[in-house]
Amino acid sequence: LLLAQKPVSAAHISANFDRFFSQYHTLLRPGVAYVARRQALRLLGDALLDRAFMEVMLTYVTNVQFLQIHMNLLRDTSRAVQVDAFHIFKIFVANPNKPYKVVAILCKNRERLLQLLHAFGHGASGGKRSDGSSKHFQEDLTAIMDSLRVLELPARLPRAATMGRPFAHSADHGSPAAGSVSEIEEAALKMVEAA
């Protein structure tokens, strides 16, 4: 139903964002049946990369707790769960207007993430990925690793200067960049079209 009635689903999730995701994320916890975790991750990834859920995705990728959930899922023992988690994790990294706290977590964990993603890309088969994914997956992996390598922690702005909005990489750094939502939409749409 979530993807069958996209406009209705997107509006409902937006209106009940915190409640929906507090319940939905219980499906991603360790100890939940493997099939349920896999399906929950795949459905979440499909929804976040769908144009109808743009508003949901824009809110989702600014949440530090959600980033941490997916960073932990990248370390799961199941290769399939790792792949599904990566498809959500890449949205956080690709967001051109990451909130300061998201950037801080990515910078703090950069080396571990790069090591994990490097090993992830090479798999256990001596340089050949064993997850059966396409060349597109490897391109995404390389792009995300490159983005992490060059990511810099900006000077922290007082909360009043940003009015609680995500940090925007604008020239004046005093306010979010004009058109920041369209930049995120453009980056997300490129990911949707490539998928």
Secondary structure, DSSP 8 states (H G I E B T S, - for coil): -TTTTHHHHHHHHHHTHHHHHHHHGGGGSTTS-HHHHHHHHHHHHHHHTSGGGHHHHHHHTT-HHHHHHHHHHTT-S-HHHHHHHHHHHHHHHH-TT--HHHHHHHHHTHHHHHHHHHHHHHTTBTTB-SS---HHHHHHHHHHHHHHHH--------HHHHTT------SS-SS--TTHHHHHHHHHHHHHHH-
